[in-house]
């Protein structure tokens, strides 16, 4: 993984919270929560909280956009 000068990981590997994903997608937090609980958004539950990998989320979003175009 590429590291920045300050020691943080590349944005592509960034772990995101439910609230961050909602903001990123422009959706309400509860909408993302319901989609995630239903298995429609790729996520992992860690310590009782949902976490998302930015690169996985971007690939999922790209696939969703291609599905709609077909």
mmJSON file of the N, C-alpha and C atoms, coordinates in Angstrom:
{"data_MODEL":{"atom_site":{
"group_PDB":["ATOM","ATOM","ATOM","ATOM","ATOM","ATOM","ATOM","ATOM","ATOM","ATOM","ATOM","ATOM","ATOM","ATOM","ATOM","ATOM","ATOM","ATOM","ATOM","ATOM","ATOM","ATOM","ATOM","ATOM","ATOM","ATOM","ATOM","ATOM","ATOM","ATOM","ATOM","ATOM","ATOM","ATOM","ATOM","ATOM","ATOM","ATOM","ATOM","ATOM","ATOM","ATOM","ATOM","ATOM","ATOM","ATOM","ATOM","ATOM","ATOM","ATOM","ATOM","ATOM","ATOM","ATOM","ATOM","ATOM","ATOM","ATOM","ATOM","ATOM","ATOM","ATOM","ATOM","ATOM","ATOM","ATOM","ATOM","ATOM","ATOM","ATOM","ATOM","ATOM","ATOM","ATOM","ATOM","ATOM","ATOM","ATOM","ATOM","ATOM","ATOM","ATOM","ATOM","ATOM","ATOM","ATOM","ATOM","ATOM","ATOM","ATOM","ATOM","ATOM","ATOM","ATOM","ATOM","ATOM","ATOM","ATOM","ATOM","ATOM","ATOM","ATOM","ATOM","ATOM","ATOM","ATOM","ATOM","ATOM","ATOM","ATOM","ATOM","ATOM","ATOM","ATOM","ATOM","ATOM","ATOM","ATOM","ATOM","ATOM","ATOM","ATOM","ATOM","ATOM","ATOM","ATOM","ATOM","ATOM","ATOM","ATOM","ATOM","ATOM","ATOM","ATOM","ATOM","ATOM","ATOM","ATOM","ATOM","ATOM","ATOM","ATOM","ATOM","ATOM","ATOM","ATOM","ATOM","ATOM","ATOM","ATOM","ATOM","ATOM","ATOM","ATOM","ATOM","ATOM","ATOM","ATOM","ATOM","ATOM","ATOM","ATOM","ATOM","ATOM","ATOM","ATOM","ATOM","ATOM","ATOM","ATOM","ATOM","ATOM","ATOM","ATOM","ATOM","ATOM","ATOM","ATOM","ATOM","ATOM","ATOM","ATOM","ATOM","ATOM","ATOM","ATOM","ATOM","ATOM","ATOM","ATOM","ATOM","ATOM","ATOM","ATOM","ATOM","ATOM","ATOM","ATOM","ATOM","ATOM","ATOM","ATOM","ATOM","ATOM","ATOM","ATOM","ATOM","ATOM","ATOM","ATOM"],
"id":[1,2,3,4,5,6,7,8,9,10,11,12,13,14,15,16,17,18,19,20,21,22,23,24,25,26,27,28,29,30,31,32,33,34,35,36,37,38,39,40,41,42,43,44,45,46,47,48,49,50,51,52,53,54,55,56,57,58,59,60,61,62,63,64,65,66,67,68,69,70,71,72,73,74,75,76,77,78,79,80,81,82,83,84,85,86,87,88,89,90,91,92,93,94,95,96,97,98,99,100,101,102,103,104,105,106,107,108,109,110,111,112,113,114,115,116,117,118,119,120,121,122,123,124,125,126,127,128,129,130,131,132,133,134,135,136,137,138,139,140,141,142,143,144,145,146,147,148,149,150,151,152,153,154,155,156,157,158,159,160,161,162,163,164,165,166,167,168,169,170,171,172,173,174,175,176,177,178,179,180,181,182,183,184,185,186,187,188,189,190,191,192,193,194,195,196,197,198,199,200,201,202,203,204,205,206,207,208,209,210],
"type_symbol":["N","C","C","N","C","C","N","C","C","N","C","C","N","C","C","N","C","C","N","C","C","N","C","C","N","C","C","N","C","C","N","C","C","N","C","C","N","C","C","N","C","C","N","C","C","N","C","C","N","C","C","N","C","C","N","C","C","N","C","C","N","C","C","N","C","C","N","C","C","N","C","C","N","C","C","N","C","C","N","C","C","N","C","C","N","C","C","N","C","C","N","C","C","N","C","C","N","C","C","N","C","C","N","C","C","N","C","C","N","C","C","N","C","C","N","C","C","N","C","C","N","C","C","N","C","C","N","C","C","N","C","C","N","C","C","N","C","C","N","C","C","N","C","C","N","C","C","N","C","C","N","C","C","N","C","C","N","C","C","N","C","C","N","C","C","N","C","C","N","C","C","N","C","C","N","C","C","N","C","C","N","C","C","N","C","C","N","C","C","N","C","C","N","C","C","N","C","C","N","C","C","N","C","C","N","C","C","N","C","C"],
"label_atom_id":["N","CA","C","N","CA","C","N","CA","C","N","CA","C","N","CA","C","N","CA","C","N","CA","C","N","CA","C","N","CA","C","N","CA","C","N","CA","C","N","CA","C","N","CA","C","N","CA","C","N","CA","C","N","CA","C","N","CA","C","N","CA","C","N","CA","C","N","CA","C","N","CA","C","N","CA","C","N","CA","C","N","CA","C","N","CA","C","N","CA","C","N","CA","C","N","CA","C","N","CA","C","N","CA","C","N","CA","C","N","CA","C","N","CA","C","N","CA","C","N","CA","C","N","CA","C","N","CA","C","N","CA","C","N","CA","C","N","CA","C","N","CA","C","N","CA","C","N","CA","C","N","CA","C","N","CA","C","N","CA","C","N","CA","C","N","CA","C","N","CA","C","N","CA","C","N","CA","C","N","CA","C","N","CA","C","N","CA","C","N","CA","C","N","CA","C","N","CA","C","N","CA","C","N","CA","C","N","CA","C","N","CA","C","N","CA","C","N","CA","C","N","CA","C","N","CA","C","N","CA","C","N","CA","C","N","CA","C","N","CA","C","N","CA","C"],
"label_alt_id":[null,null,null,null,null,null,null,null,null,null,null,null,null,null,null,null,null,null,null,null,null,null,null,null,null,null,null,null,null,null,null,null,null,null,null,null,null,null,null,null,null,null,null,null,null,null,null,null,null,null,null,null,null,null,null,null,null,null,null,null,null,null,null,null,null,null,null,null,null,null,null,null,null,null,null,null,null,null,null,null,null,null,null,null,null,null,null,null,null,null,null,null,null,null,null,null,null,null,null,null,null,null,null,null,null,null,null,null,null,null,null,null,null,null,null,null,null,null,null,null,null,null,null,null,null,null,null,null,null,null,null,null,null,null,null,null,null,null,null,null,null,null,null,null,null,null,null,null,null,null,null,null,null,null,null,null,null,null,null,null,null,null,null,null,null,null,null,null,null,null,null,null,null,null,null,null,null,null,null,null,null,null,null,null,null,null,null,null,null,null,null,null,null,null,null,null,null,null,null,null,null,null,null,null,null,null,null,null,null,null],
"label_comp_id":["UNK","UNK","UNK","UNK","UNK","UNK","UNK","UNK","UNK","UNK","UNK","UNK","UNK","UNK","UNK","UNK","UNK","UNK","UNK","UNK","UNK","UNK","UNK","UNK","UNK","UNK","UNK","UNK","UNK","UNK","UNK","UNK","UNK","UNK","UNK","UNK","UNK","UNK","UNK","UNK","UNK","UNK","UNK","UNK","UNK","UNK","UNK","UNK","UNK","UNK","UNK","UNK","UNK","UNK","UNK","UNK","UNK","UNK","UNK","UNK","UNK","UNK","UNK","UNK","UNK","UNK","UNK","UNK","UNK","UNK","UNK","UNK","UNK","UNK","UNK","UNK","UNK","UNK","UNK","UNK","UNK","UNK","UNK","UNK","UNK","UNK","UNK","UNK","UNK","UNK","UNK","UNK","UNK","UNK","UNK","UNK","UNK","UNK","UNK","UNK","UNK","UNK","UNK","UNK","UNK","UNK","UNK","UNK","UNK","UNK","UNK","UNK","UNK","UNK","UNK","UNK","UNK","UNK","UNK","UNK","UNK","UNK","UNK","UNK","UNK","UNK","UNK","UNK","UNK","UNK","UNK","UNK","UNK","UNK","UNK","UNK","UNK","UNK","UNK","UNK","UNK","UNK","UNK","UNK","UNK","UNK","UNK","UNK","UNK","UNK","UNK","UNK","UNK","UNK","UNK","UNK","UNK","UNK","UNK","UNK","UNK","UNK","UNK","UNK","UNK","UNK","UNK","UNK","UNK","UNK","UNK","UNK","UNK","UNK","UNK","UNK","UNK","UNK","UNK","UNK","UNK","UNK","UNK","UNK","UNK","UNK","UNK","UNK","UNK","UNK","UNK","UNK","UNK","UNK","UNK","UNK","UNK","UNK","UNK","UNK","UNK","UNK","UNK","UNK","UNK","UNK","UNK","UNK","UNK","UNK"],
"label_asym_id":["A","A","A","A","A","A","A","A","A","A","A","A","A","A","A","A","A","A","A","A","A","A","A","A","A","A","A","A","A","A","A","A","A","A","A","A","A","A","A","A","A","A","A","A","A","A","A","A","A","A","A","A","A","A","A","A","A","A","A","A","A","A","A","A","A","A","A","A","A","A","A","A","A","A","A","A","A","A","A","A","A","A","A","A","A","A","A","A","A","A","A","A","A","A","A","A","A","A","A","A","A","A","A","A","A","A","A","A","A","A","A","A","A","A","A","A","A","A","A","A","A","A","A","A","A","A","A","A","A","A","A","A","A","A","A","A","A","A","A","A","A","A","A","A","A","A","A","A","A","A","A","A","A","A","A","A","A","A","A","A","A","A","A","A","A","A","A","A","A","A","A","A","A","A","A","A","A","A","A","A","A","A","A","A","A","A","A","A","A","A","A","A","A","A","A","A","A","A","A","A","A","A","A","A","A","A","A","A","A","A"],
"label_entity_id":["1","1","1","1","1","1","1","1","1","1","1","1","1","1","1","1","1","1","1","1","1","1","1","1","1","1","1","1","1","1","1","1","1","1","1","1","1","1","1","1","1","1","1","1","1","1","1","1","1","1","1","1","1","1","1","1","1","1","1","1","1","1","1","1","1","1","1","1","1","1","1","1","1","1","1","1","1","1","1","1","1","1","1","1","1","1","1","1","1","1","1","1","1","1","1","1","1","1","1","1","1","1","1","1","1","1","1","1","1","1","1","1","1","1","1","1","1","1","1","1","1","1","1","1","1","1","1","1","1","1","1","1","1","1","1","1","1","1","1","1","1","1","1","1","1","1","1","1","1","1","1","1","1","1","1","1","1","1","1","1","1","1","1","1","1","1","1","1","1","1","1","1","1","1","1","1","1","1","1","1","1","1","1","1","1","1","1","1","1","1","1","1","1","1","1","1","1","1","1","1","1","1","1","1","1","1","1","1","1","1"],
"label_seq_id":[1,1,1,2,2,2,3,3,3,4,4,4,5,5,5,6,6,6,7,7,7,8,8,8,9,9,9,10,10,10,11,11,11,12,12,12,13,13,13,14,14,14,15,15,15,16,16,16,17,17,17,18,18,18,19,19,19,20,20,20,21,21,21,22,22,22,23,23,23,24,24,24,25,25,25,26,26,26,27,27,27,28,28,28,29,29,29,30,30,30,31,31,31,32,32,32,33,33,33,34,34,34,35,35,35,36,36,36,37,37,37,38,38,38,39,39,39,40,40,40,41,41,41,42,42,42,43,43,43,44,44,44,45,45,45,46,46,46,47,47,47,48,48,48,49,49,49,50,50,50,51,51,51,52,52,52,53,53,53,54,54,54,55,55,55,56,56,56,57,57,57,58,58,58,59,59,59,60,60,60,61,61,61,62,62,62,63,63,63,64,64,64,65,65,65,66,66,66,67,67,67,68,68,68,69,69,69,70,70,70],
"pdbx_PDB_ins_code":[null,null,null,null,null,null,null,null,null,null,null,null,null,null,null,null,null,null,null,null,null,null,null,null,null,null,null,null,null,null,null,null,null,null,null,null,null,null,null,null,null,null,null,null,null,null,null,null,null,null,null,null,null,null,null,null,null,null,null,null,null,null,null,null,null,null,null,null,null,null,null,null,null,null,null,null,null,null,null,null,null,null,null,null,null,null,null,null,null,null,null,null,null,null,null,null,null,null,null,null,null,null,null,null,null,null,null,null,null,null,null,null,null,null,null,null,null,null,null,null,null,null,null,null,null,null,null,null,null,null,null,null,null,null,null,null,null,null,null,null,null,null,null,null,null,null,null,null,null,null,null,null,null,null,null,null,null,null,null,null,null,null,null,null,null,null,null,null,null,null,null,null,null,null,null,null,null,null,null,null,null,null,null,null,null,null,null,null,null,null,null,null,null,null,null,null,null,null,null,null,null,null,null,null,null,null,null,null,null,null],
"Cartn_x":[0.844,0.0,0.88,0.49,1.251,0.999,2.073,1.955,2.287,1.546,1.825,2.913,3.477,4.544,4.123,2.854,2.384,2.067,2.308,2.11,0.731,-0.189,-1.53,-1.535,-2.5,-2.627,-3.217,-3.012,-3.597,-5.127,-5.791,-7.247,-7.989,-7.416,-8.079,-8.308,-7.514,-7.666,-8.333,-8.836,-9.422,-10.647,-10.71,-11.882,-12.846,-14.11,-15.119,-16.202,-16.802,-17.925,-19.232,-20.292,-21.621,-21.954,-21.664,-21.951,-21.129,-19.864,-19.009,-19.502,-19.955,-20.478,-21.758,-22.625,-23.862,-23.546,-22.591,-22.203,-21.59,-20.725,-20.056,-21.069,-22.107,-23.116,-24.25,-24.297,-25.366,-26.702,-26.648,-27.853,-27.989,-29.202,-29.437,-28.753,-28.27,-27.583,-28.472,-29.757,-30.661,-30.84,-30.805,-30.918,-29.723,-28.522,-27.308,-27.338,-27.782,-27.875,-28.787,-29.959,-30.912,-30.355,-29.729,-29.127,-27.993,-27.217,-26.096,-26.603,-27.572,-28.153,-28.756,-29.297,-29.904,-28.887,-27.618,-26.58,-26.412,-26.996,-26.926,-25.693,-25.063,-23.852,-22.747,-21.568,-20.495,-19.908,-19.944,-19.465,-19.113,-18.445,-18.146,-18.569,-19.135,-19.512,-18.379,-17.763,-16.605,-16.914,-16.861,-17.15,-18.539,-19.484,-20.859,-21.133,-20.127,-20.304,-19.929,-20.654,-20.387,-19.171,-18.327,-17.163,-17.121,-16.648,-16.623,-15.234,-14.753,-13.486,-13.812,-13.166,-13.466,-13.297,-12.214,-11.99,-13.057,-13.493,-14.555,-15.87,-16.15,-17.368,-17.386,-16.242,-16.164,-16.38,-15.816,-16.027,-17.494,-18.107,-19.521,-20.388,-20.073,-20.829,-20.693,-19.484,-19.246,-20.071,-20.114,-20.905,-22.391,-22.858,-24.264,-24.6,-23.691,-23.917,-23.944,-23.092,-23.068,-24.306,-24.818,-26.041,-27.209,-27.292,-28.384,-28.301,-27.086,-26.888,-27.25,-27.23,-27.515,-28.982],
"Cartn_y":[-1.189,0.0,1.239,2.199,3.448,4.254,4.782,5.6,7.045,7.967,9.382,9.782,10.958,11.441,11.455,11.707,11.773,10.396,9.331,7.975,7.405,8.17,7.662,6.846,5.97,5.149,5.942,5.426,5.976,6.026,7.036,7.175,5.945,5.208,4.032,2.945,2.912,1.884,2.425,3.626,4.273,3.524,3.355,2.759,3.893,3.694,4.734,4.27,5.225,4.951,5.048,4.632,4.722,6.163,7.08,8.497,9.036,8.636,9.082,8.546,7.289,6.687,7.398,7.697,8.413,9.758,10.459,11.76,11.592,10.61,10.333,10.029,9.243,8.854,9.867,10.827,11.821,11.246,10.304,9.65,9.877,9.655,9.755,8.571,8.769,7.717,6.479,6.668,5.52,4.743,5.421,4.741,3.827,4.337,3.522,2.378,2.647,1.616,0.478,0.814,-0.211,-1.01,-0.335,-1.025,-1.946,-1.481,-2.27,-3.497,-3.303,-4.435,-5.462,-4.991,-5.892,-6.545,-6.254,-6.875,-6.256,-5.09,-4.456,-3.579,-3.187,-2.373,-3.184,-3.321,-4.118,-3.455,-4.193,-3.654,-4.792,-4.455,-5.416,-4.803,-5.634,-5.157,-5.508,-4.478,-4.648,-3.962,-4.709,-4.144,-3.547,-4.134,-3.656,-2.45,-2.031,-0.872,-1.238,-0.682,-0.937,-0.148,-0.816,-0.181,-0.548,0.385,0.257,0.604,-0.139,0.208,1.065,2.206,3.132,2.474,1.72,1.127,0.086,-0.701,-1.693,-0.975,0.079,0.856,1.473,1.986,2.591,1.554,0.349,-0.732,-1.14,-1.243,-1.595,-0.538,0.723,1.818,1.791,1.546,1.445,0.311,-0.828,-1.966,-1.617,-0.894,-0.479,0.417,1.299,2.233,1.475,0.47,-0.319,-1.185,-1.709,-2.499,-1.676,-0.441,0.447,0.832,0.857,1.271,0.16,-1.108,-2.243,-2.383],
"Cartn_z":[0.0,0.0,0.0,-0.773,-0.829,0.442,0.988,2.195,1.857,2.413,2.257,3.247,3.058,3.94,5.403,5.671,7.06,7.641,6.845,7.345,7.096,6.504,6.236,4.952,4.83,3.638,2.487,1.302,0.091,0.247,-0.295,-0.193,-0.705,-1.658,-2.224,-1.183,-0.118,0.903,2.163,2.088,3.258,3.768,5.089,5.729,6.049,5.698,5.867,6.843,7.536,8.432,7.644,8.28,7.671,7.294,8.202,7.966,6.787,6.699,5.597,4.251,4.252,3.019,2.598,3.543,3.225,2.591,3.175,2.625,1.233,1.082,-0.193,-1.301,-0.967,-1.954,-2.085,-1.169,-1.201,-0.769,0.169,0.663,2.164,2.679,4.111,4.794,5.999,6.753,6.897,7.179,7.35,6.055,4.92,3.632,3.429,3.702,3.564,4.576,5.787,6.822,6.373,5.856,5.412,4.243,3.281,2.138,2.591,3.55,4.065,4.819,5.694,6.44,5.508,4.395,3.413,2.483,2.69,1.876,0.506,0.281,-1.033,-1.207,-0.113,-0.157,0.517,-0.119,0.471,1.72,2.829,4.102,5.042,6.136,7.19,8.515,9.371,10.697,11.646,12.201,13.087,14.414,15.472,16.793,16.887,16.155,16.186,15.304,14.531,13.649,12.221,11.271,9.856,9.394,8.596,7.991,6.515,5.721,4.269,3.757,2.761,2.118,0.899,0.801,-0.289,-1.662,-1.884,-3.199,-3.539,-2.549,-2.778,-3.078,-2.345,-2.556,-3.953,-4.405,-5.736,-6.83,-6.66,-7.641,-7.671,-6.489,-6.397,-7.098,-6.85,-7.452,-8.974,-9.446,-10.897,-11.499,-10.827,-11.304,-11.329,-10.31,-10.264,-11.448,-11.785,-12.898,-14.226,-14.383,-15.622,-15.743,-14.626,-14.654,-15.168,-14.724,-15.111,-16.581,-17.127,-18.511,-19.484,-19.008,-19.911,-20.215],
"occupancy":[1.0,1.0,1.0,1.0,1.0,1.0,1.0,1.0,1.0,1.0,1.0,1.0,1.0,1.0,1.0,1.0,1.0,1.0,1.0,1.0,1.0,1.0,1.0,1.0,1.0,1.0,1.0,1.0,1.0,1.0,1.0,1.0,1.0,1.0,1.0,1.0,1.0,1.0,1.0,1.0,1.0,1.0,1.0,1.0,1.0,1.0,1.0,1.0,1.0,1.0,1.0,1.0,1.0,1.0,1.0,1.0,1.0,1.0,1.0,1.0,1.0,1.0,1.0,1.0,1.0,1.0,1.0,1.0,1.0,1.0,1.0,1.0,1.0,1.0,1.0,1.0,1.0,1.0,1.0,1.0,1.0,1.0,1.0,1.0,1.0,1.0,1.0,1.0,1.0,1.0,1.0,1.0,1.0,1.0,1.0,1.0,1.0,1.0,1.0,1.0,1.0,1.0,1.0,1.0,1.0,1.0,1.0,1.0,1.0,1.0,1.0,1.0,1.0,1.0,1.0,1.0,1.0,1.0,1.0,1.0,1.0,1.0,1.0,1.0,1.0,1.0,1.0,1.0,1.0,1.0,1.0,1.0,1.0,1.0,1.0,1.0,1.0,1.0,1.0,1.0,1.0,1.0,1.0,1.0,1.0,1.0,1.0,1.0,1.0,1.0,1.0,1.0,1.0,1.0,1.0,1.0,1.0,1.0,1.0,1.0,1.0,1.0,1.0,1.0,1.0,1.0,1.0,1.0,1.0,1.0,1.0,1.0,1.0,1.0,1.0,1.0,1.0,1.0,1.0,1.0,1.0,1.0,1.0,1.0,1.0,1.0,1.0,1.0,1.0,1.0,1.0,1.0,1.0,1.0,1.0,1.0,1.0,1.0,1.0,1.0,1.0,1.0,1.0,1.0,1.0,1.0,1.0,1.0,1.0,1.0],
"B_iso_or_equiv":[0.0,0.0,0.0,0.0,0.0,0.0,0.0,0.0,0.0,0.0,0.0,0.0,0.0,0.0,0.0,0.0,0.0,0.0,0.0,0.0,0.0,0.0,0.0,0.0,0.0,0.0,0.0,0.0,0.0,0.0,0.0,0.0,0.0,0.0,0.0,0.0,0.0,0.0,0.0,0.0,0.0,0.0,0.0,0.0,0.0,0.0,0.0,0.0,0.0,0.0,0.0,0.0,0.0,0.0,0.0,0.0,0.0,0.0,0.0,0.0,0.0,0.0,0.0,0.0,0.0,0.0,0.0,0.0,0.0,0.0,0.0,0.0,0.0,0.0,0.0,0.0,0.0,0.0,0.0,0.0,0.0,0.0,0.0,0.0,0.0,0.0,0.0,0.0,0.0,0.0,0.0,0.0,0.0,0.0,0.0,0.0,0.0,0.0,0.0,0.0,0.0,0.0,0.0,0.0,0.0,0.0,0.0,0.0,0.0,0.0,0.0,0.0,0.0,0.0,0.0,0.0,0.0,0.0,0.0,0.0,0.0,0.0,0.0,0.0,0.0,0.0,0.0,0.0,0.0,0.0,0.0,0.0,0.0,0.0,0.0,0.0,0.0,0.0,0.0,0.0,0.0,0.0,0.0,0.0,0.0,0.0,0.0,0.0,0.0,0.0,0.0,0.0,0.0,0.0,0.0,0.0,0.0,0.0,0.0,0.0,0.0,0.0,0.0,0.0,0.0,0.0,0.0,0.0,0.0,0.0,0.0,0.0,0.0,0.0,0.0,0.0,0.0,0.0,0.0,0.0,0.0,0.0,0.0,0.0,0.0,0.0,0.0,0.0,0.0,0.0,0.0,0.0,0.0,0.0,0.0,0.0,0.0,0.0,0.0,0.0,0.0,0.0,0.0,0.0,0.0,0.0,0.0,0.0,0.0,0.0],
"pdbx_formal_charge":[null,null,null,null,null,null,null,null,null,null,null,null,null,null,null,null,null,null,null,null,null,null,null,null,null,null,null,null,null,null,null,null,null,null,null,null,null,null,null,null,null,null,null,null,null,null,null,null,null,null,null,null,null,null,null,null,null,null,null,null,null,null,null,null,null,null,null,null,null,null,null,null,null,null,null,null,null,null,null,null,null,null,null,null,null,null,null,null,null,null,null,null,null,null,null,null,null,null,null,null,null,null,null,null,null,null,null,null,null,null,null,null,null,null,null,null,null,null,null,null,null,null,null,null,null,null,null,null,null,null,null,null,null,null,null,null,null,null,null,null,null,null,null,null,null,null,null,null,null,null,null,null,null,null,null,null,null,null,null,null,null,null,null,null,null,null,null,null,null,null,null,null,null,null,null,null,null,null,null,null,null,null,null,null,null,null,null,null,null,null,null,null,null,null,null,null,null,null,null,null,null,null,null,null,null,null,null,null,null,null],
"auth_seq_id":[1,1,1,2,2,2,3,3,3,4,4,4,5,5,5,6,6,6,7,7,7,8,8,8,9,9,9,10,10,10,11,11,11,12,12,12,13,13,13,14,14,14,15,15,15,16,16,16,17,17,17,18,18,18,19,19,19,20,20,20,21,21,21,22,22,22,23,23,23,24,24,24,25,25,25,26,26,26,27,27,27,28,28,28,29,29,29,30,30,30,31,31,31,32,32,32,33,33,33,34,34,34,35,35,35,36,36,36,37,37,37,38,38,38,39,39,39,40,40,40,41,41,41,42,42,42,43,43,43,44,44,44,45,45,45,46,46,46,47,47,47,48,48,48,49,49,49,50,50,50,51,51,51,52,52,52,53,53,53,54,54,54,55,55,55,56,56,56,57,57,57,58,58,58,59,59,59,60,60,60,61,61,61,62,62,62,63,63,63,64,64,64,65,65,65,66,66,66,67,67,67,68,68,68,69,69,69,70,70,70],
"auth_comp_id":["UNK","UNK","UNK","UNK","UNK","UNK","UNK","UNK","UNK","UNK","UNK","UNK","UNK","UNK","UNK","UNK","UNK","UNK","UNK","UNK","UNK","UNK","UNK","UNK","UNK","UNK","UNK","UNK","UNK","UNK","UNK","UNK","UNK","UNK","UNK","UNK","UNK","UNK","UNK","UNK","UNK","UNK","UNK","UNK","UNK","UNK","UNK","UNK","UNK","UNK","UNK","UNK","UNK","UNK","UNK","UNK","UNK","UNK","UNK","UNK","UNK","UNK","UNK","UNK","UNK","UNK","UNK","UNK","UNK","UNK","UNK","UNK","UNK","UNK","UNK","UNK","UNK","UNK","UNK","UNK","UNK","UNK","UNK","UNK","UNK","UNK","UNK","UNK","UNK","UNK","UNK","UNK","UNK","UNK","UNK","UNK","UNK","UNK","UNK","UNK","UNK","UNK","UNK","UNK","UNK","UNK","UNK","UNK","UNK","UNK","UNK","UNK","UNK","UNK","UNK","UNK","UNK","UNK","UNK","UNK","UNK","UNK","UNK","UNK","UNK","UNK","UNK","UNK","UNK","UNK","UNK","UNK","UNK","UNK","UNK","UNK","UNK","UNK","UNK","UNK","UNK","UNK","UNK","UNK","UNK","UNK","UNK","UNK","UNK","UNK","UNK","UNK","UNK","UNK","UNK","UNK","UNK","UNK","UNK","UNK","UNK","UNK","UNK","UNK","UNK","UNK","UNK","UNK","UNK","UNK","UNK","UNK","UNK","UNK","UNK","UNK","UNK","UNK","UNK","UNK","UNK","UNK","UNK","UNK","UNK","UNK","UNK","UNK","UNK","UNK","UNK","UNK","UNK","UNK","UNK","UNK","UNK","UNK","UNK","UNK","UNK","UNK","UNK","UNK","UNK","UNK","UNK","UNK","UNK","UNK"],
"auth_asym_id":["A","A","A","A","A","A","A","A","A","A","A","A","A","A","A","A","A","A","A","A","A","A","A","A","A","A","A","A","A","A","A","A","A","A","A","A","A","A","A","A","A","A","A","A","A","A","A","A","A","A","A","A","A","A","A","A","A","A","A","A","A","A","A","A","A","A","A","A","A","A","A","A","A","A","A","A","A","A","A","A","A","A","A","A","A","A","A","A","A","A","A","A","A","A","A","A","A","A","A","A","A","A","A","A","A","A","A","A","A","A","A","A","A","A","A","A","A","A","A","A","A","A","A","A","A","A","A","A","A","A","A","A","A","A","A","A","A","A","A","A","A","A","A","A","A","A","A","A","A","A","A","A","A","A","A","A","A","A","A","A","A","A","A","A","A","A","A","A","A","A","A","A","A","A","A","A","A","A","A","A","A","A","A","A","A","A","A","A","A","A","A","A","A","A","A","A","A","A","A","A","A","A","A","A","A","A","A","A","A","A"],
"auth_atom_id":["N","CA","C","N","CA","C","N","CA","C","N","CA","C","N","CA","C","N","CA","C","N","CA","C","N","CA","C","N","CA","C","N","CA","C","N","CA","C","N","CA","C","N","CA","C","N","CA","C","N","CA","C","N","CA","C","N","CA","C","N","CA","C","N","CA","C","N","CA","C","N","CA","C","N","CA","C","N","CA","C","N","CA","C","N","CA","C","N","CA","C","N","CA","C","N","CA","C","N","CA","C","N","CA","C","N","CA","C","N","CA","C","N","CA","C","N","CA","C","N","CA","C","N","CA","C","N","CA","C","N","CA","C","N","CA","C","N","CA","C","N","CA","C","N","CA","C","N","CA","C","N","CA","C","N","CA","C","N","CA","C","N","CA","C","N","CA","C","N","CA","C","N","CA","C","N","CA","C","N","CA","C","N","CA","C","N","CA","C","N","CA","C","N","CA","C","N","CA","C","N","CA","C","N","CA","C","N","CA","C","N","CA","C","N","CA","C","N","CA","C","N","CA","C","N","CA","C","N","CA","C","N","CA","C","N","CA","C","N","CA","C","N","CA","C"],
"pdbx_PDB_model_num":[1,1,1,1,1,1,1,1,1,1,1,1,1,1,1,1,1,1,1,1,1,1,1,1,1,1,1,1,1,1,1,1,1,1,1,1,1,1,1,1,1,1,1,1,1,1,1,1,1,1,1,1,1,1,1,1,1,1,1,1,1,1,1,1,1,1,1,1,1,1,1,1,1,1,1,1,1,1,1,1,1,1,1,1,1,1,1,1,1,1,1,1,1,1,1,1,1,1,1,1,1,1,1,1,1,1,1,1,1,1,1,1,1,1,1,1,1,1,1,1,1,1,1,1,1,1,1,1,1,1,1,1,1,1,1,1,1,1,1,1,1,1,1,1,1,1,1,1,1,1,1,1,1,1,1,1,1,1,1,1,1,1,1,1,1,1,1,1,1,1,1,1,1,1,1,1,1,1,1,1,1,1,1,1,1,1,1,1,1,1,1,1,1,1,1,1,1,1,1,1,1,1,1,1,1,1,1,1,1,1]
}}}
